[in-house]
Amino acid sequence: MTPAAAPLLDAAGIRALVPHAGRMSLLDTLQAWDAATIRCTATGHTAPDHPLRSAGGLLAPAAIEYAAQAAALHGGLTASASGTGVRGGLLASARAVQFHRLRLDDLPGPLTITAERQAGDARQWLYAFTVTHGGLPVAEGRLTVVLEPEPESCP
């Protein structure tokens, strides 16, 4: 995967393409993307005030939200590149998820989030994802995103 024609993005550029706002915008950088795949990084997982943190820390299932945001960013990038409007979507399911550790907040340094679109149409997308730290797997699985209906054209 090589970076696409669009420039790499920082957190502010990412927030312009995804519906997540404030502390719930979890991705820090866009590292690379193409028509099928995206790779991002995140560092906020160690923050004591992370919005998904519980009394037990930031538990591994939060990796699903990181992957879902990478998929949302990929959707925004591909829509922008094709000239179509960016549409919202909802995480409908996470399947075959495997966690390789209990927590995320005890990992120093960035997480790397990779999502690859496996299938999709105008109504839904299926992504395979991996979240790694220092090259080691943290979580992996599949996500289904259901898109908002396309706006009806006016006569």
Protein Blocks (a to p, Z undefined) as FASTA:
>chain_A
ZZdfbdcddfklmmmmpcbecjllmbfbdfbdcfkbccdddfklmpmklfkbcfkopcfk
lmmmmmmmmmmmmmmmmmmmnopacdddddfbdchiacfbfbfklpgcjdddddddfbdc
fkbccddddddeehiafbdcdddddddddddddZZ
